[in-house]
Amino acid sequence: MTKGSEYALRALLYIQIQNWDGKRPGVIEIARNIEAPEAYSAKILHTLTSRNFLNSAKGRGGGFFYSDQQAERALYDIIVHLEGDRLFTSCGIGLKNCTDERPCPLHHEFIKVRDELYNIFKNESIRSLAEKVRDGNAALNWNNHTD
């Protein structure tokens, strides 16, 4: 996964958790709490908002927030929109023409891992990950989370 996708998932998780507390965080707060550069965070959040993964409002009481449907989108959809499907389709050693018929030396082992990763990202959403944190079954290592 690219650094941009990592920041996006962290930002989306942070926003979901803050929304449950009735808050709509802004770019500066999000960037600081997910330990990401502010300008890069702003770019990622703009992309996510323009692709309807997230909503934003300006002015007093503004910030980022979800509709119920947005929080249920699969992580797979987010990753594919940000970086394409390469994470789920590429060769383990980066060959362009690696196929079942002409496999690279790592192909058969790597495809199992890649397929499992695909299943995880298809079956998890921002909400499902945030629920794990809220319920105490997972933790986030950034500043000012739900402690």
C-alpha positions as CSV (number, residue, x, y, z in Angstrom):
1,M,0.0,0.0,0.0
2,T,1.2,3.5,-0.7
3,K,1.8,6.0,2.1
4,G,-1.1,8.0,0.7
5,S,-3.5,5.0,1.2
6,E,-2.1,4.5,4.7
7,Y,-2.8,8.1,5.6
8,A,-6.2,7.9,4.0
9,L,-7.3,4.9,6.1
10,R,-5.9,6.5,9.2
11,A,-7.7,9.7,8.5
12,L,-11.0,8.0,7.8
13,L,-10.7,6.0,11.0
14,Y,-10.0,9.1,13.0
15,I,-13.0,10.9,11.4
16,Q,-15.3,8.0,12.1
17,I,-14.3,7.9,15.8
18,Q,-14.6,11.6,16.2
19,N,-18.0,11.6,14.4
20,W,-19.3,9.1,17.0
21,D,-18.3,11.7,19.7
22,G,-20.4,14.3,17.8
23,K,-17.3,16.0,16.4
24,R,-16.4,17.0,12.8
25,P,-12.6,17.3,12.7
26,G,-10.7,19.6,10.4
27,V,-7.6,19.0,8.3
28,I,-5.1,20.4,10.8
29,E,-6.6,18.3,13.7
30,I,-6.7,15.2,11.5
31,A,-3.1,15.6,10.2
32,R,-1.7,16.1,13.7
33,N,-3.5,13.1,15.2
34,I,-2.7,10.6,12.4
35,E,0.9,11.8,12.3
36,A,0.7,12.9,8.6
37,P,1.9,16.1,6.8
38,E,-0.9,18.7,6.8
39,A,-0.7,19.6,3.1
40,Y,-0.6,15.9,2.1
41,S,-3.6,15.2,4.4
42,A,-5.5,18.1,2.9
43,K,-4.9,16.7,-0.6
44,I,-6.0,13.1,0.4
45,L,-9.1,14.4,2.2
46,H,-10.0,16.5,-0.8
47,T,-9.7,13.5,-3.1
48,L,-11.8,11.3,-0.7
49,T,-14.5,14.1,-0.5
50,S,-14.6,14.6,-4.3
51,R,-15.0,10.8,-4.8
52,N,-17.9,10.7,-2.2
53,F,-16.1,8.6,0.4
54,L,-16.6,11.4,2.9
55,N,-18.5,14.7,3.4
56,S,-17.1,18.1,4.4
57,A,-18.7,21.4,5.5
58,K,-17.0,24.8,5.8
59,G,-17.4,27.4,8.5
60,R,-18.5,27.2,12.1
61,G,-19.4,23.6,13.0
62,G,-17.7,22.4,9.8
63,G,-15.2,19.6,9.2
64,F,-15.3,16.1,7.9
65,F,-18.1,13.6,8.5
66,Y,-19.8,10.5,7.0
67,S,-23.2,9.5,5.9
68,D,-24.0,5.9,7.1
69,Q,-23.5,4.5,3.6
70,Q,-20.0,6.1,3.2
71,A,-18.7,4.5,6.4
72,E,-19.8,1.1,5.2
73,R,-17.8,1.2,1.9
74,A,-15.2,-1.6,1.7
75,L,-11.6,-0.7,2.3
76,Y,-11.0,-2.2,-1.2
77,D,-13.0,0.5,-2.8
78,I,-11.0,3.2,-1.1
79,I,-7.6,1.7,-2.0
80,V,-8.6,1.1,-5.6
81,H,-9.8,4.7,-6.0
82,L,-6.6,6.0,-4.6
83,E,-4.0,3.8,-6.2
84,G,-5.6,1.3,-8.5
85,D,-5.9,-2.4,-8.1
86,R,-2.2,-3.2,-8.3
87,L,-2.0,-4.3,-4.6
88,F,-4.5,-7.0,-5.4
89,T,-3.3,-8.0,-8.9
90,S,0.4,-7.5,-9.2
91,C,3.2,-10.0,-9.3
92,G,5.1,-10.6,-6.0
93,I,8.4,-9.7,-7.5
94,G,7.1,-7.0,-9.9
95,L,7.1,-8.9,-13.2
96,K,4.7,-7.5,-15.8
97,N,3.9,-10.8,-17.5
98,C,3.5,-13.1,-14.5
99,T,0.5,-15.4,-15.0
100,D,-0.8,-18.8,-13.9
101,E,0.5,-20.1,-17.3
102,R,3.9,-18.4,-17.0
103,P,4.4,-18.0,-13.2
104,C,7.3,-16.3,-11.6
105,P,9.2,-18.3,-8.9
106,L,7.1,-16.8,-6.2
107,H,3.7,-16.8,-8.0
108,H,1.9,-19.7,-6.5
109,E,2.8,-18.8,-2.9
110,F,2.2,-15.0,-3.4
111,I,-1.2,-15.4,-5.0
112,K,-2.5,-17.0,-1.8
113,V,-1.4,-14.0,0.2
114,R,-2.6,-11.5,-2.3
115,D,-6.0,-13.3,-2.5
116,E,-6.3,-13.2,1.3
117,L,-5.5,-9.5,1.4
118,Y,-8.2,-8.9,-1.2
119,N,-10.7,-10.8,0.9
120,I,-9.8,-8.8,4.0
121,F,-10.1,-5.5,2.2
122,K,-13.3,-6.4,0.5
123,N,-14.9,-7.5,3.9
124,E,-13.7,-4.7,6.1
125,S,-15.0,-1.1,6.2
126,I,-13.9,2.1,8.0
127,R,-16.9,1.5,10.3
128,S,-15.9,-2.2,11.0
129,L,-12.3,-1.1,11.9
130,A,-13.5,1.8,14.0
131,E,-15.9,-0.5,15.9
132,K,-13.0,-2.8,16.8
133,V,-11.2,0.2,18.4
134,R,-14.4,1.5,20.1
135,D,-15.1,-2.0,21.5
136,G,-11.5,-2.4,22.8
137,N,-10.6,-5.2,20.4
138,A,-8.0,-3.0,18.6
139,A,-5.9,0.0,19.4
140,L,-4.6,3.0,17.5
141,N,-1.1,4.4,18.2
142,W,-1.8,8.0,17.4
143,N,-2.3,11.1,19.6
144,N,-5.6,11.9,21.2
145,H,-7.7,8.9,20.1
146,T,-10.5,7.5,22.0
147,D,-8.7,6.9,25.4
